[in-house]
Amino acid sequence: MRIKEIYLDNGATTKVDTKVMEAMLPYFTEKYGNASSSHSFGQDAKDAIEKARRVIAKSISANDDEIYFTSGGTESNNNALKGVAFAFKSEPKSEKTNRNHIITTKIEHKCILETCKWLETQGFTVTYLDVDKEGFVNPDDIKKAITPKTILVSVIHGNNEIGTLQGLTAIGKVCREKGVYFHTDACQSYTKTEIDVNKQNLDLVTLNAHKIHGPKGIGALYVRKGTKIIPWQHGGGHERGLRSGTENVTGIVGFAEAVKLAGKKHIEHMAKLRNKLIDGVLKNIEDVRINGPSENNYKNHYGEDKRLCNNANFSFKAIEGEALGGYLDQKWICSSTGSACNARTLEPSYVLKAIGLTDEEANGSLRLTLSRFTTEEEIDYVLKVLPGIVKKLRWISPIGKVVNYILKKQ
Ligand SMILES: Cc1ncc(COP(=O)(O)O)c(C=O)c1O
């Protein structure tokens, strides 16, 4: 008999909250107008979009007209980088506009790294900064990397694999002082910690809905008023000319509902269970390390959280993470190794390599990501079954046999 699954892959995606679904339903069958139509059906859809825009703007202390809806995180990241880069390229050259340099880090999501790679083929230069062993980029390194040619700094807020939350305030200060734009990809961190575009000096922010119990295929890009950016998708001039295409009204309504439902109590719930999970694994299993920030609850100088409240990423010695994930799946526990977008490759995760792990350590990694629906019983169950699975895998793996042999000899 199939028991209820324990879904600990919320960093990949989350289940749509039933309240989100209920809010969306009328916009499929009753209020299905095109927001560009002037009749009342169209205007109902338009009103719904504008109400949703207000909710999302308020959640990051932005103005309503600084929020642009897109199809998700990938599109927002592409639009932010390409839109700003080409805004500079297409202007008549002057000392101010003759800039072609972008700064990012080695631990960005693929959609930033691939966009940067492509921009390099279009005459832009990109600096990929190192991070420390917990995954933090040093704001001083950003300061040193900025040149008179720099347009934009793009740094992921919450890392999708290791849960490191970058210190946005410190990075924002550097960018503001130096007069360069600051973009952050906040897909993993949105509603899980504070984002305030003014306190943190953010010029562009990428958001999406499917990591926060909203639907897939909807996201937003915050663009500070006055930021030089050109549209990347042309057409009927929707979203004030920045993103053409008939608006995904159902998705937008669902996105805003998901934001409304998110709350501080959920952050506290996830953080408590994450701590229990991390502490339990480290206490009950030998030869395991936590990847990302080493302490669960710590905050930086500006009071910002340093670890995502729902992320735990471990490396187990002498074990293949893939095998571990397979055994957990047999117990109906959904986990992941590396990020979902990377999980199909057998390459060790570039994020884990960037924080200094060996190939073997990176291949022994397991990511467990919680949601507000995760229960204490589920974490207890994981803590009960995981040590036995690790022991068994260590026993049957060839490297495990050698390690066991060495351990026994000592
Ligand atoms: C940090 C980060 N950025 C961007 C994305 C891509 O977002 P989407 O799936 O909405 O395109 C994801 C999702 O995997 C992510 O975790």
The ligand as a Gaussian input file, in Angstrom:
#p B3LYP/6-31G(d) Opt

LIG

0 1
 C       17.117000      30.607000      -8.009000
 C       16.247000      30.291000      -9.174000
 N       16.225000      31.125000     -10.213000
 C       15.453000      30.905000     -11.289000
 C       14.655000      29.787000     -11.361000
 C       13.830000      29.549000     -12.590000
 O       12.498000      29.914000     -12.346000
 P       11.301000      29.357000     -13.270000
 O       11.198000      27.894000     -13.003000
 O       10.098000      30.127000     -12.793000
 O       11.654000      29.685000     -14.672000
 C       14.646000      28.882000     -10.293000
 C       13.821000      27.652000     -10.344000
 O       14.302000      26.566000     -10.497000
 C       15.474000      29.143000      -9.172000
 O       15.522000      28.294000      -8.141000

